[in-house]
Amino acid sequence: MRKYRSPIFAVLFVIVAAAFVFVCSYNIFFSLHLDVKNDSDLNVVWRNENGVEIDIENLSQLSAIVSENGYSLFHTAEEDCDDVYIAFKNSFADTDIFVNQNKVYSTNEHSYPMEKSLFSIDGASPQFHYTGIGDIVKGDVIRIDVKFICDSELYGIRNVILGSSGEIISTVFRSDLLGIVLCIALFCMGIILIMFYFAFRKDVSLHGVHYAGAFAVLASVYSISGSILLSSLEIVGADSLCIIRCLAYVTMFMPFILFFMENTKFRVSDRILQVASVIQAVVIAAIYILGISGAANIYRTRIIADISMLVQLLLILGVLIFDLNKNNEKRSTDFSFIAIYLVFLGMIAAQFVFGSGSSIPIIFVFSCLFFII
């Protein structure tokens, strides 16, 4: 059993958290502008050059039509429409909109580059665009040409909406409403846990509640920063939202590991998670340094965070199983803890498989809420 715990891990977490808060505050401060835009998605049939129907939200279908680092999509109007608007999320690509060969919009001319930032962004970061394309007559062809800025990555466009201004605004609001409510609930739960810990830390039997709260707060920030509504309002620059989203994703599993480290029962499992927390801190520091120095784009370093997250999640599962096997006096709560964690892992996997097209990872947010509650 554990006896004495060095405060170094708490200090390590404070340093990581302080770095995250500083970087996010810096980017928000130097990119504040209020440029209200409205955006997003209706049921419109898009086809490739061969007339094959394409689901824009299906990455495998998009990858099949990519040629020369880009692709084109077409929609033929089935009826006359007045005052038509189009909205879409553009990610690291130059996108041009044409109506019958006439260019009506170009993202290259309507992006909001960040003048000051601690991190480099090589190209247009994920940003929503909204524009009117005029009156449409039955038979008119609307074409979207996408040219990737970043090589070897399938970015392009998502959440495409075609219709009236009112329809787009309504669609955007409805598409994000549930996710935003869940994110706010998760954020509030995290704050409550942190406050609860500092108010009753001498009486709480479950250790590390403040770490669980910190994880909830970071997970909510990560999830809501990709929302269509938030990006549409452009309260902060698109680059800032992208940076905050990436850094929150990189950082949030640090307190997650520390929470389980506080609740391990045996010295071996405790030591394993101590090492894991140090490794996670090194990964976070490496991503920060690579991004600030310009050696690697902050968005591209996400693959490092993905690998680290997967290893750490499986490592925690192994530690929980080890603790259960070593415990001679097994209680129902020991089994329920592992069961809850397995459900949490299952929902994260479901998010990667089924929820990649949504602007807010609703399955992931729900899984975090389930775990915290």
Buried (B, 14 or more C-beta within 10 A) or exposed (E): EEEEEEEEBBEBBEEBBEBBEEBBEBBBEBBEEEEEBBBBBBEBEBBBEEEEEBEBBEBEBBEEBEEEBBBBBBBEBEEEBEEBBBBBBBBBBBBBBBBEEEEBBBBEEBBBEBEEBBBBBBBBBBBBBBBEBEEBEEEBEBBBBBBBBBEEBBBBBBBBBBBBBEBBBBBBBEBBEBBBEBBEBBBEBBBBBBEBBEEEEEEEEEBBBBBBBBBBBBBBBBBBBBBBBBBBBBBBBBBBBBBBBBBBBBBBBBBBBBBBBBBBBBEEBBEBBBEBBBBBBEBBEBBBEBBBEEEBBBBBBBEBBEEBBEBBBEBBBEBBEBBBEEEEEEEEEBEEBBEEBEEBBEBBEBBEEEBEEBBBBBBBBBBBBEBBE
